[in-house]
Amino acid sequence: MSQQQQSNFSMDLYTDGAALRNGQKDAKGGWAVVYERNGQIFVSKHYFSWGRQTNNLYELTAIFEAIRIARRIGIRNITIKTDSMYSINAITKWYWNWRKNGWLTRARKSVKNREIIEEIRKSMSDVRYEGGTVKIEYVKAHGQNYLNNLADKNAKLAAYENPIYDYQNYRKYRKIPENLLE
């Protein structure tokens, strides 16, 4: 297989999640996936207009969606680039102990985001079964990486677009910041 053919089966995808008023009852968020293919940049972003809205949930959702996107376009060797150490640890490190301990933390509390973590692990397993790989790598937030910064920007934009709560009473969130619209 030539280098060009092999590269068609490998891809880096940059992911990010965001939640405005994270940790609050009326938080709202969004996720984004950004990748480059054949010299063109692709952006996918969205949100949930229901349920619990946290930054960590959206970070994990972005990773799940990145794997889904890569598989849909025929990518076999997937590298997810994320600035979320929580997501990396939850998927690659803590997962095994949580599973062994009946999905309880060391403090004997239920693991948050269990469902999406299990979905990610299942997707990773499916990719391996099909002969591919999934790697999850850390990338510095707000650094010099254009695609990571684009994922960050679009996750925030998706959060602002999320209609779950009306933020007109919050001056800070009333309108989308100009830098997200550039």
Long-range contacts (C-beta under 8 A, 24 or more apart in sequence): 8-74, 9-74, 9-75, 9-76, 9-77, 9-132, 10-75, 10-76, 10-77, 10-78, 10-79, 11-35, 11-37, 11-70, 11-75, 11-77, 11-78, 11-79, 12-36, 12-79, 12-81, 12-147, 13-66, 13-69, 13-70, 13-78, 13-79, 13-80, 13-81, 14-81, 14-82, 14-139, 14-145, 14-147, 14-148, 14-150, 14-151, 15-59, 15-62, 15-63, 15-65, 15-66, 15-80, 15-81, 15-82, 15-84, 15-151, 16-59, 16-62, 16-82, 16-83, 16-84, 16-148, 16-151, 16-152, 16-154, 16-155, 17-55, 17-56, 17-57, 17-58, 17-59, 17-60, 17-61, 17-62, 17-84, 17-155, 18-55, 18-58, 18-152, 18-155, 18-156, 18-158, 18-159, 19-53, 19-54, 19-55, 19-57, 19-58, 19-159, 20-159, 20-160, 20-167, 20-173, 21-170, 21-173, 22-54, 22-55, 23-54, 26-165, 27-53, 27-54, 28-53, 28-159, 28-162, 28-164, 28-165, 28-167, 29-53, 29-54, 29-55, 29-57, 29-58, 29-155, 29-158, 29-159, 29-162, 30-58, 30-154, 30-155, 30-156, 30-157, 30-158, 30-159, 30-160, 30-161, 30-162, 31-58, 31-59, 31-61, 31-62, 31-65, 31-155, 31-158, 32-62, 32-150, 32-151, 32-152, 32-153, 32-154, 32-155, 32-157, 32-158, 33-62, 33-65, 33-66, 33-69, 33-151, 34-147, 34-148, 34-150, 34-151, 34-154, 35-66, 35-69, 35-70, 35-147, 36-147, 37-73, 41-147, 41-150, 43-150, 43-151, 43-154, 44-69, 45-154, 45-155, 45-157, 45-158, 46-158, 47-158, 47-159, 47-161, 47-162, 47-164, 48-162, 48-164, 49-162, 49-163, 49-164, 50-164, 53-162, 53-164, 54-112, 54-113, 56-84, 56-86, 56-87, 56-90, 56-112, 56-113, 57-113, 57-116, 58-155, 58-159, 59-84, 59-86, 59-87, 60-84, 60-87, 60-90, 60-91, 60-113, 60-116, 60-117, 60-120, 61-116, 62-151, 62-155, 63-87, 63-91, 63-120, 63-136, 64-116, 64-119, 64-120, 64-123, 67-120, 67-123, 67-124, 67-127, 67-134, 68-123, 71-123, 71-126, 71-127, 75-132, 76-127, 76-130, 76-131, 76-132, 76-133, 77-132, 77-133, 78-127, 78-132, 78-133, 78-134, 78-135, 79-134, 79-135, 79-136, 79-137, 80-134, 80-135, 80-136, 80-137, 81-137, 81-138, 81-139, 81-145, 81-147, 81-148, 82-136, 82-137, 82-138, 82-139, 83-138, 83-139, 83-140, 83-141, 83-142, 83-148, 83-152, 85-138, 87-136, 88-136, 88-137, 88-138, 90-117, 91-117, 91-120, 91-121, 91-124, 91-136, 92-136, 95-121, 153-179, 153-180, 156-180, 157-181
